[in-house]
Amino acid sequence: MPYSGDRILLVENDPEISDLIARQALRSVGYQVDVVADSSSAIKLSLQTPPDLIIADLNLPGLSTKDLLVALSAQGVNTPLLVVANKGQEHDIIQAFRLGAADYILWPARDAEVVSAVERVIKRIHETRDRQRLDMKLSETNQELQRKIREMSAIINIGKAVISITDQRFLFQKIVDGAVQISSANTGWLLVRDQESKAFLLTAHRGLPEVWSKKMNLPLEDGISGLVGLSGETLSISGDPLLKFRVANLGKAACAVPIKVQNEVIGMLVVVRKEERPFDRTEQTLLDAVADYASISLVNARLFRALNDSVNASKQREKQQNALLESIRSSIAEELQAAVYPIDLLLTGKPGQLTDEQRQALQTSRAALQRIARAAEKTVPPVPIKLKKQ
C-alpha cells in the first residue's frame, strides 16, 4: 500500500508510457503524481517543491536522465530517482546507479511491477527518514541531557564555593558566572543591598560594557531591579515590553531574581541574553537556586562579621581589664614597698636596739606583707611583685 502523502514526479515524453505509469499504475493505488516531459522542467519543479520520488526515462531527448542526476545532485536535491530503461540498456542502468539512481524498471512492465518497484524505493525512503528522525531525536535528547548535566554541575560548583571560599568578592563572581552559564545568558550581574545606605550596589558582573562596569561597588540603575526589590518576585521580560527599561541596551530578554532572607530582599541577580528568547520556567527555577546560594553566602558573611566584631570587642574588653589589673598591681607594689621600707630599717637596729618582742612583731608584719605580695603576684602574673628577703 502507498504511504499517505507521498508525491512522485514522473519525467516521461511518451504519452502512452506516461499514462500507464501515472494514471493506471500509481494514481489508481493512491499516489500523487506530477508529470513533466523533459529534464529541464523536472529540475525546475524539483527545486520549487521537491517530490518524494522521481521516475525518469533513460531515453529522454535533450538533457538525459544521467544529466538530470548530475544536475539534481549539484543543486542539493537528494530526492531518490528510479530510472525506466529498455531491455538491453543494462550498461546505461549501471551508469545511472553510479550517478546515484535508487532503482530501475525494465520496460515494458506491468502495472504491478511498476507499483512494486515504486513501493520498494518508497519504503527505503521512509526507513531512511525514520532513522534520521530517530537520530535527530537521540541527538536532541543527548544535547538536553548534556545541558542538564552542565546545569547540575554549575549548581553543585556554586554550592561547593559557598561553603569553601572565604573571599566574598571571588565567591560573588563564581555565583554570577554560574548564573550566566545555566541560563544561557550573555550578561549577568549581582546587586547587594548596603546595610547603611540601603542602596543596591553592583558587587560582581560578567559581560557588562565598560560604562556599566564602572559602577562597581556603586548603585546601578538597570530599570528592572527596582521593581524586583519592591515586589520581591522574579521578573522575566523580553521583546517590546523590555524596551522601556535601560537594560534593553544589553539584550532582548532579561530575568531578575530577588535574593531574600526571611522575605527581606537583600540583593538581586540579573541575567540578560541578546536573542529575543524568554527565560523559561526551568531557567528561572535554576536561577532561584543560585539566588538561594547567594542568600546563604550573604547570611554567612553577616554572621562572620558579627562574630568577628564580637571577638574584637571581647579582645578589647580583655585588654582594658588587663590594663586595669596592671594599674592595680603597680599601685599595690608601690604601697608594699613603701610599707616594707620602714620595717626593714627598724630591723637593721640603726634607729635603736629592738627588744625581742619588737623584732618579732616587725618580722610578723613583714611576713604578712610578703603574703600580700605573693597574692598580688598570682592575681596579675605578667609582672611579679618581689620583696627583699630579710
Phi, psi and omega per residue, in radians:
M1 nan 2.458 -3.132
P2 -1.196 2.673 3.071
Y3 -1.417 2.295 -3.069
S4 -1.035 2.286 3.054
G5 1.550 -0.060 -3.129
D6 -1.237 2.346 3.138
R7 -1.947 2.376 -3.120
I8 -2.120 2.367 3.080
L9 -1.890 2.070 3.129
L10 -1.776 2.174 3.108
V11 -1.914 1.765 -3.020
E12 -2.653 2.244 -3.139
N13 -1.716 -0.105 3.104
D14 -1.609 2.001 -3.073
P15 -1.047 -0.663 -3.114
E16 -1.154 -0.802 3.120
I17 -1.135 -0.715 3.135
S18 -1.054 -0.783 -3.134
D19 -1.149 -0.710 -3.117
L20 -1.142 -0.790 -3.104
I21 -1.273 -0.847 -3.030
A22 -1.304 -0.985 -3.009
R23 -1.423 -0.934 -3.007
Q24 -1.277 -0.739 -3.032
A25 -1.556 -0.886 -2.938
L26 -1.641 -0.853 -3.124
R27 -1.116 -0.540 -3.115
S28 -1.153 -0.402 3.119
V29 -1.825 0.142 2.995
G30 1.909 -0.023 3.137
Y31 -1.346 2.574 2.998
Q32 -1.572 2.155 -3.036
V33 -2.209 2.186 2.985
D34 -1.838 2.489 -3.064
V35 -2.153 2.281 3.003
V36 -2.265 2.798 -3.014
A37 -1.768 -0.162 -3.082
D38 -2.546 2.904 -3.078
S39 -1.204 -0.619 -3.139
S40 -1.057 -0.787 3.108
S41 -1.128 -0.646 3.138
A42 -1.122 -0.727 3.130
I43 -1.112 -0.794 -3.126
K44 -1.067 -0.811 -3.118
L45 -1.179 -0.651 -3.136
S46 -1.154 -0.591 3.117
L47 -1.273 -0.584 -3.132
Q48 -1.288 -0.961 -3.137
T49 -2.389 1.584 -3.083
P50 -0.989 2.221 3.109
P51 -1.397 3.005 3.079
D52 -1.401 -0.499 -3.129
L53 -2.630 2.494 3.050
I54 -2.023 2.285 3.028
I55 -1.972 2.139 -3.069
A56 -2.323 2.411 3.112
D57 -1.371 2.319 3.119
L58 -1.160 -0.307 -3.045
N59 -1.781 0.531 3.131
L60 -1.179 2.462 3.060
P61 -1.327 2.764 3.117
G62 1.282 -2.206 3.132
L63 -1.187 2.044 -3.017
S64 -1.320 2.972 3.107
T65 -1.140 -0.610 3.082
K66 -1.133 -0.662 3.054
D67 -1.151 -0.628 3.098
L68 -1.069 -0.761 3.114
L69 -1.056 -0.776 -3.140
V70 -1.137 -0.752 -3.111
A71 -1.129 -0.765 3.133
L72 -1.101 -0.731 3.121
S73 -1.109 -0.698 3.142
A74 -1.151 -0.553 -3.139
Q75 -1.505 -0.012 3.119
G76 1.405 0.298 3.100
V77 -1.537 2.029 -3.050
N78 -1.756 0.307 -3.135
T79 -1.127 2.232 3.101
P80 -1.064 2.568 -3.107
L81 -2.190 2.261 3.116
L82 -1.887 2.169 -3.079
V83 -1.668 2.555 3.038
V84 -1.892 2.080 -3.062
A85 -2.303 2.683 3.065
N86 -1.472 2.736 3.052
K87 -1.075 2.400 -3.071
G88 1.729 -0.105 3.132
Q89 -1.776 0.528 -3.082
E90 -1.021 -0.671 -3.138
H91 -1.081 -0.737 3.110
D92 -1.167 -0.605 3.111
I93 -1.112 -0.757 3.130
I94 -1.080 -0.727 3.105
Q95 -1.096 -0.679 3.119
A96 -1.125 -0.696 3.093
F97 -1.085 -0.703 3.129
R98 -1.107 -0.522 3.127
L99 -1.499 -0.052 3.053
G100 2.051 0.123 3.110
A101 -1.078 2.560 -3.083
A102 -1.612 -0.571 -3.105
D103 -2.920 -3.115 -3.131
Y104 -2.574 2.814 3.038
I105 -2.233 2.227 3.067
L106 -1.512 2.225 -3.083
W107 -1.824 2.429 0.140
P108 -1.366 2.631 -3.130
A109 -2.415 2.645 3.100
R110 -1.410 2.836 3.133
D111 -0.934 -0.783 -3.094
A112 -1.093 -0.625 3.129
E113 -1.176 -0.693 3.106
V114 -1.106 -0.862 -3.127
V115 -1.063 -0.736 -3.138
S116 -1.077 -0.783 -3.140
A117 -1.119 -0.743 -3.141
V118 -1.132 -0.791 -3.124
E119 -1.114 -0.576 3.119
R120 -1.101 -0.784 3.141
V121 -1.241 -0.760 -3.134
I122 -1.048 -0.680 3.122
K123 -1.070 -0.780 3.121
R124 -1.103 -0.654 3.111
I125 -1.036 -0.838 -3.104
H126 -1.198 -0.609 3.076
E127 -1.125 -0.703 3.108
T128 -1.140 -0.748 3.125
R129 -1.119 -0.702 3.110
D130 -1.081 -0.732 3.106
R131 -1.125 -0.695 3.135
Q132 -1.133 -0.730 3.101
R133 -1.118 -0.708 3.127
L134 -1.138 -0.759 3.102
D135 -1.068 -0.730 3.124
M136 -1.121 -0.727 3.127
K137 -1.120 -0.743 3.114
L138 -1.123 -0.689 3.113
S139 -1.115 -0.764 3.113
E140 -1.108 -0.742 3.127
T141 -1.102 -0.725 3.126
N142 -1.132 -0.720 3.108
Q143 -1.107 -0.728 3.114
E144 -1.117 -0.723 3.115
L145 -1.101 -0.772 3.121
Q146 -1.108 -0.652 3.114
R147 -1.124 -0.759 3.134
K148 -1.138 -0.650 3.100
I149 -1.107 -0.745 3.114
R150 -1.109 -0.704 3.131
E151 -1.110 -0.826 -3.128
M152 -1.138 -0.666 3.111
S153 -1.096 -0.735 3.124
A154 -1.101 -0.758 3.129
I155 -1.100 -0.780 3.140
I156 -1.088 -0.751 -3.138
N157 -1.114 -0.664 3.088
I158 -1.133 -0.745 3.109
G159 -1.044 -0.753 3.106
K160 -1.114 -0.696 -3.124
A161 -1.105 -0.683 -3.107
V162 -1.058 -0.654 -3.069
I163 -1.645 -0.103 -3.057
S164 -2.119 -0.431 -3.081
I165 -1.643 2.181 -3.134
T166 -1.671 -0.374 3.096
D167 -1.342 1.864 -3.019
Q168 -1.132 -0.614 3.132
R169 -1.110 -0.754 3.109
F170 -1.151 -0.679 3.129
L171 -1.121 -0.773 3.127
F172 -1.076 -0.643 3.118
Q173 -1.148 -0.694 3.082
K174 -1.082 -0.674 3.141
I175 -1.141 -0.781 3.140
V176 -1.148 -0.767 3.129
D177 -1.041 -0.748 3.129
G178 -1.136 -0.694 3.132
A179 -1.119 -0.743 3.117
V180 -1.104 -0.707 -3.096
Q181 -1.165 -0.879 -3.032
I182 -1.267 -0.354 -3.128
S183 -1.756 0.054 -3.108
S184 0.925 0.715 -3.138
A185 -1.625 2.932 3.089
N186 -1.772 -0.455 -3.072
T187 -2.462 2.607 3.083
G188 -2.758 2.695 3.079
W189 -2.687 2.807 -3.106
L190 -2.113 2.235 3.074
L191 -1.944 2.325 -3.140
V192 -2.189 2.321 -3.093
R193 -1.323 2.253 3.072
D194 -1.310 2.287 -3.042
Q195 -1.181 -0.458 -3.118
E196 -1.542 -0.939 -3.083
S197 -1.451 -0.313 -3.091
K198 1.182 0.111 3.095
A199 -1.443 2.656 3.109
F200 -1.581 2.044 -3.038
L201 -1.793 2.500 3.074
L202 -1.227 2.062 -3.033
T203 -1.906 -0.591 3.123
A204 -2.740 2.707 -3.139
H205 -2.720 2.863 3.046
R206 -2.448 2.028 3.042
G207 1.471 0.179 3.104
L208 -1.263 2.462 3.056
P209 -1.143 2.829 -3.028
E210 -1.028 -0.674 -3.106
V211 -1.111 -0.481 3.084
W212 -1.494 -0.772 -3.053
S213 -1.151 -0.338 3.073
K214 -1.124 -0.255 3.133
K215 -1.454 0.221 -3.113
M216 -0.977 2.265 -3.111
N217 1.158 0.319 3.079
L218 -2.219 2.831 3.083
P219 -1.062 2.412 3.126
L220 -2.159 2.100 -3.135
E221 -1.770 1.816 -3.133
D222 -1.780 -0.111 3.091
G223 1.764 -0.624 -3.072
I224 -1.860 -0.357 -3.113
S225 -1.130 -0.641 3.126
G226 -1.049 -0.688 3.113
L227 -1.137 -0.721 -3.135
V228 -1.188 -0.661 3.104
G229 -1.079 -0.603 3.134
L230 -1.364 -0.742 -3.053
S231 -1.468 -0.534 -3.071
G232 1.269 0.277 -3.115
E233 -2.094 2.614 3.105
T234 -1.122 2.407 3.138
L235 -2.149 2.073 3.055
S236 -2.027 2.199 -3.040
I237 -2.516 2.513 -3.118
S238 -2.685 2.940 3.073
G239 1.223 -2.587 -3.079
D240 -1.023 -0.713 3.133
P241 -1.010 -0.427 -3.113
L242 -1.331 -0.349 -3.012
L243 -1.114 -0.411 -3.114
K244 -1.354 -0.139 -3.117
F245 -1.874 2.664 -3.111
R246 -1.100 -0.517 -3.099
V247 -1.111 -0.272 3.113
A248 -1.095 -0.315 3.090
N249 -1.201 -0.278 -3.071
L250 -1.772 -0.343 -3.099
G251 3.108 -3.018 -3.067
K252 -1.957 0.021 3.079
A253 -2.586 2.368 -3.103
A254 -2.442 2.670 3.082
C255 -2.494 2.204 3.129
A256 -2.047 2.199 -3.072
V257 -2.039 2.221 3.130
P258 -1.307 2.558 3.025
I259 -1.873 2.017 -2.966
K260 -2.148 2.658 2.964
V261 -2.287 1.955 -3.109
Q262 0.903 0.910 3.083
N263 1.192 0.094 3.067
E264 -1.716 2.184 3.130
V265 -1.370 2.013 -3.126
I266 -1.948 -0.030 3.122
G267 -3.072 3.068 3.127
M268 -2.546 2.480 3.080
L269 -1.978 2.151 -3.062
V270 -2.157 2.309 3.057
V271 -2.236 2.595 -3.104
V272 -2.411 2.397 3.011
R273 -2.087 2.593 -3.047
K274 -1.262 -0.621 -3.119
E275 -1.384 2.671 -3.117
E276 -1.456 1.233 3.107
R277 -2.248 1.899 -3.067
P278 -1.025 2.624 3.051
F279 -1.283 2.078 -3.055
D280 -1.371 3.101 -3.064
R281 -1.077 -0.693 3.132
T282 -1.094 -0.782 3.129
E283 -1.111 -0.677 3.113
Q284 -1.152 -0.671 3.102
T285 -1.109 -0.728 3.105
L286 -1.135 -0.696 3.102
L287 -1.154 -0.616 3.050
D288 -1.054 -0.700 3.121
A289 -1.123 -0.731 3.099
V290 -1.110 -0.707 3.109
A291 -1.092 -0.641 3.087
D292 -1.091 -0.731 3.098
Y293 -1.114 -0.704 3.100
A294 -1.078 -0.686 3.105
S295 -1.078 -0.756 3.125
I296 -1.073 -0.754 -3.123
S297 -1.124 -0.688 3.136
L298 -1.187 -0.707 3.092
V299 -1.118 -0.760 3.108
N300 -1.041 -0.688 3.136
A301 -1.138 -0.719 3.103
R302 -1.087 -0.792 3.136
L303 -1.096 -0.701 -3.137
F304 -1.124 -0.750 3.111
R305 -1.103 -0.739 3.127
A306 -1.096 -0.745 3.116
L307 -1.131 -0.739 3.133
N308 -1.106 -0.725 3.092
D309 -1.102 -0.702 3.133
S310 -1.120 -0.757 3.122
V311 -1.110 -0.745 3.136
N312 -1.120 -0.711 3.116
A313 -1.129 -0.708 3.116
S314 -1.105 -0.735 3.110
K315 -1.114 -0.678 3.134
Q316 -1.139 -0.741 3.104
R317 -1.099 -0.733 3.130
E318 -1.107 -0.698 3.119
K319 -1.101 -0.733 3.129
Q320 -1.136 -0.730 3.123
Q321 -1.111 -0.735 3.125
N322 -1.114 -0.676 3.113
A323 -1.116 -0.708 3.124
L324 -1.128 -0.782 3.123
L325 -1.109 -0.666 3.110
E326 -1.123 -0.668 3.095
S327 -1.126 -0.731 3.103
I328 -1.116 -0.749 -3.137
R329 -1.044 -0.762 -3.136
S330 -1.088 -0.732 3.121
S331 -1.101 -0.766 3.126
I332 -1.078 -0.759 -3.134
A333 -1.057 -0.751 -3.140
E334 -1.118 -0.771 -3.127
E335 -1.134 -0.702 3.135
L336 -1.134 -0.761 3.117
Q337 -1.071 -0.707 3.123
A338 -1.132 -0.621 -3.124
A339 -1.337 -0.593 -3.065
V340 -1.324 -0.591 -3.049
Y341 -0.974 -0.924 -3.127
P342 -1.112 -0.563 3.116
I343 -1.129 -0.800 3.134
D344 -1.096 -0.644 3.137
L345 -1.120 -0.783 3.131
L346 -1.112 -0.659 -3.097
L347 -1.208 -0.348 3.099
T348 -1.263 -0.366 3.140
G349 1.465 0.024 -3.131
K350 -1.141 -0.742 3.136
P351 -1.196 -0.350 -3.112
G352 2.752 2.715 -3.131
Q353 -1.183 2.490 -3.121
L354 -1.854 2.568 3.021
T355 -1.343 2.893 3.118
D356 -1.057 -0.677 -3.137
E357 -1.153 -0.710 3.128
Q358 -1.127 -0.795 3.134
R359 -1.060 -0.720 -3.138
Q360 -1.107 -0.689 -3.121
A361 -1.159 -0.730 3.135
L362 -1.160 -0.727 3.121
Q363 -1.110 -0.649 3.083
T364 -1.104 -0.744 3.118
S365 -1.114 -0.732 -3.139
R366 -1.125 -0.693 3.105
A367 -1.096 -0.668 3.105
A368 -1.113 -0.719 3.103
L369 -1.131 -0.630 3.095
Q370 -1.128 -0.660 3.098
R371 -1.131 -0.700 3.098
I372 -1.092 -0.728 3.137
A373 -1.079 -0.744 3.128
R374 -1.132 -0.680 3.108
A375 -1.115 -0.721 3.113
A376 -1.161 -0.618 3.122
E377 -1.120 -0.675 3.103
K378 -1.227 -0.569 -3.120
T379 -1.254 -0.714 3.136
V380 -2.216 1.498 -3.012
P381 -1.264 -0.353 -3.022
P382 -0.974 -0.745 -3.105
V383 -2.170 1.708 -3.055
P384 -1.136 2.598 3.105
I385 -1.746 2.151 -3.122
K386 -2.206 2.408 3.061
L387 -1.944 2.511 3.124
K388 -1.100 2.390 3.077
K389 -1.310 2.437 -3.119
Q390 -1.619 nan nan
